[in-house]
């Protein structure tokens, strides 16, 4: 996973409503929840929910599947696993080999 994707995912989860939505979908498991169930459980207006789901879907943290007139939302565990793996990528390695961060990395 690259830094931009990880940052996008973390930014989306940095909003309390989106974090609540994602955690609710994780709790629901692989079957997911339909939009009405999410709205009812979190007491979020439909337009607000649509806005937040759009961000989570755009970051690849949630997928949506249309079944007839119902839209099922599911947490994408692989994407979150990738973010966590990215964050822990150099865990406990120390800093001997890279004392000064490259200028290009600081700027981006």
C-alpha positions as CSV (number, residue, x, y, z in Angstrom):
1,X,0.0,0.0,0.0
2,X,1.3,3.4,-0.8
3,X,1.3,6.5,1.5
4,X,-1.4,8.3,-0.4
5,X,-3.9,5.4,-0.1
6,X,-3.1,4.9,3.6
7,X,-3.5,8.7,4.2
8,X,-6.8,8.7,2.4
9,X,-8.2,5.8,4.4
10,X,-7.0,7.3,7.7
11,X,-8.5,10.7,6.8
12,X,-11.9,9.1,6.0
13,X,-11.8,7.3,9.4
14,X,-10.8,10.5,11.1
15,X,-14.4,11.7,11.0
16,X,-16.5,10.4,13.9
17,X,-19.6,9.6,11.7
18,X,-17.5,7.6,9.2
19,X,-15.7,5.8,12.0
20,X,-19.1,4.8,13.5
21,X,-20.3,3.6,10.1
22,X,-17.2,1.6,9.5
23,X,-17.2,0.0,13.0
24,X,-20.9,-0.8,12.6
25,X,-20.2,-2.6,9.3
26,X,-17.3,-4.5,10.9
27,X,-19.7,-5.6,13.6
28,X,-22.2,-6.7,11.0
29,X,-19.6,-9.0,9.4
30,X,-19.5,-10.3,5.8
31,X,-23.3,-10.1,5.3
32,X,-23.1,-6.3,5.7
33,X,-26.1,-4.0,6.3
34,X,-28.5,-2.2,4.1
35,X,-28.5,1.6,4.1
36,X,-31.7,1.8,6.0
37,X,-30.4,-0.4,8.8
38,X,-27.2,1.8,9.0
39,X,-29.3,4.9,9.1
40,X,-31.6,3.6,11.8
41,X,-28.8,2.2,14.0
42,X,-26.8,5.4,13.9
43,X,-29.7,7.9,13.7
44,X,-28.0,9.7,10.8
45,X,-30.1,11.6,8.2
46,X,-30.2,9.9,4.7
47,X,-28.3,12.7,3.0
48,X,-25.6,12.8,5.6
49,X,-25.2,9.0,5.5
50,X,-24.9,9.1,1.7
51,X,-22.2,11.7,1.9
52,X,-20.2,9.7,4.5
53,X,-20.6,6.4,2.7
54,X,-19.4,8.0,-0.5
55,X,-16.1,8.9,1.2
56,X,-15.7,5.4,2.7
57,X,-16.5,3.8,-0.7
58,X,-14.1,6.1,-2.4
59,X,-11.3,5.1,-0.1
60,X,-12.0,1.5,-0.6
61,X,-13.0,0.8,3.0
62,X,-16.6,-0.1,2.1
63,X,-18.3,-1.7,-0.9
64,X,-21.9,-1.4,-1.9
65,X,-23.9,-4.0,-3.7
66,X,-27.3,-3.3,-5.1
67,X,-29.8,-6.1,-4.6
68,X,-33.1,-5.1,-6.2
69,X,-34.1,-1.9,-4.5
70,X,-31.7,-2.5,-1.5
71,X,-28.1,-1.4,-1.3
72,X,-25.9,-3.6,1.0
73,X,-22.8,-2.1,2.5
74,X,-19.9,-4.2,3.6
75,X,-16.6,-3.3,5.3
76,X,-13.5,-4.2,3.2
77,X,-11.3,-5.9,5.7
78,X,-8.4,-6.4,3.2
79,X,-8.1,-2.6,2.8
80,X,-8.0,-2.0,6.5
81,X,-5.6,-4.9,7.0
82,X,-3.4,-3.1,4.4
83,X,-3.5,0.2,6.2
84,X,-2.6,-1.5,9.5
85,X,0.2,-3.4,7.8
86,X,1.5,-0.2,6.2
87,X,1.5,1.5,9.6
88,X,3.5,-1.3,11.2
89,X,5.7,-2.0,8.2
90,X,9.0,-1.0,9.9
91,X,8.0,-1.8,13.4
92,X,10.9,-2.0,15.9
93,X,13.6,-1.6,13.2
94,X,15.2,1.4,14.8
95,X,16.7,4.4,12.9
96,X,20.4,3.6,12.3
97,X,20.0,3.4,8.5
98,X,17.9,6.5,7.9
99,X,18.9,9.2,10.3
100,X,17.8,12.0,7.9
101,X,14.5,11.8,6.0
102,X,14.9,12.5,2.3
103,X,13.8,16.0,1.3
104,X,11.4,14.6,-1.3
105,X,9.5,12.6,1.4
106,X,9.1,15.7,3.6
107,X,7.6,17.7,0.7
108,X,5.0,15.2,-0.3
